[in-house]
Amino acid sequence: MKNIMDISAEEWDKIMQVNITASMLLSKKVAPIMKAKGKGYIINTSSIAGTSSRWGAVAYCTSKHGLNGLTRALARELGPEIRVNAILPGAILTAMLESGGGEDAVEGMKQMSPLKRIGKGREIGTAALFFATEDSSFITGQLLRVDGGVDC
């Protein structure tokens, strides 16, 4: 997490490679297989940072905005056989979250949510399962925020 004045070109490139290019390359690899089968789904993991901006996270926010654009573009290009959606987690209880500022930071994130809690990994998994079933058969190109309502 660095601002524009502090991030190196190498750090920028690495974040873009991990958050956008890897998803594009994997999608490109699996799309022909899914097309041949006549159906498939691609579920990208983005972030609520891909719908807003935060100081000190210029590359991360930019990469997640890019991933959201890739998701929507792929939905157009790969349909009708392949549905492409993205999950945008908010604060989810992970080791990364716990290491990013300690208990005070986690408490602050809880207070930003109308639900006054941090999400659980299982809640992201449930959203992915929804996208991977026929229950979402008429949904593609969507960005599903799983964030406890922090931006409502």
N, C-alpha and C positions, 0 to 999 in steps of 0.2 A: 504494500500500500504506500505509494509515493505520489506526490504531486508532480505536475508537469515540469517544474524547475529541477526536480531531483532525480527523475527516472532516466535511466540510460536507454539508448536505442536497443541494446541487447535485451534489457529487462522488458521493454515494450514488446519486442518481437516474440519473446518467450511466452508472454501472456496471450498474445494474439494466436500463436501456434497452438497452445493448450486449449484455449476457450473457443476458437472459431475454426482454425484449419483442421484440427483433429476431428471435429464433428463433420466437417465437409468431406474429408477423406474417407471416414467410416461410412457416411451416407452414400458416397459414390461407390464404395466397395459392395455394400449390401443391396443397393437399389436394383441392380440387374437380377439378382436372385429373387427378390421380392416381386419384381415385375413378372418374372417367369412363373412364379407361383400364383400370380393373380391377386395377391394381397400382402400387406405388411404394414408395419407402423414403426415410425422413428420417434423417439421421445428424447428431446434434448433437455439437459439440466442447465438452466440459466440462473437468474437471480433477480430479486426485486431491484437490484442495482442497475438492471438493464432497462428500467422504465423511469429512472431518475438520475440524479448525479449526487455525488458525495465528495466533499473536499478531501484530497489526499488519496484518491483512488481512481485517477484519471484513466489508466490503462485497463483496470478491472471493469469499471463502468462502461468504457468504450467497447471492450470485448463482449460484454454481455448484451449491449445494444446490438452489436454485430451478430451475435448468435440468435437474437430474436428476429433480426432481419433474415438471416439464413433460414431459420425455421419457416417463416412465412413464404419465402421464395421457393423453398423445396416443396412445400405443400402444393403450390401451384404447378411446379414442374413435374412432380412425381405422381400426382393424382391421375386417374381415379384409384389406381390399385394400392397406392401407399398413402397412408395418413401420417402427417408430420405435425407434432405439437411440442410445446416446451412447458416445463414446470419451472416456476420462478419462486424458489424458497425465500422466505424471510429468515429470521433468526431461528435456527434449528440447533438443538442441543447436540453439539459435536465437540471433539477435542479441540478443533480449530477455534470454535467459538469461545470455549473456556479459556484458551490460551491468549485470546486477543484483548485482554484488558481486565481480566479478573472478575471477581464477584460484583463490583460496582458497575462495571460495563454491562454485565448480564442483567442486573436489576434495572438499569436504565432501559434496556431493550424490552424488558417485560412491561415497563410502564408506558412505552410507546404503543403497545398493542391494546385494543379494546378488550381482548381476552385476558390480559394481564399475566401472560405466561410465554414461555419459549416453546417452540414446536418440537415435535419428536420425529426422529427419522422415519418411524412407521407411517407418519402422516404424509410424508413425501412418497413413500412406497405405495400407499393407498391411491394417491393421485396417479402414479405411474400405472398401477394395475387398472384403474379406470380407463386410461388411454389405450391400454393393451387388450381391451375386451370389446365385444360387440355393443356394449352399453354406450360406447362413444362413436358408433359407426357413422354418424353424420357430423363429426367434429374433426376439423383439420385446420392447420394454420393458426392455432390458438395458443395464447400465452396465459397459462393458469397460475395465478398468484396463490401460493400457499404460505401466508404470512401473518395470520392472526388478525388481519384487518388493519395493519399499520398505516395504510394509505387510504382508508375509507373516509 
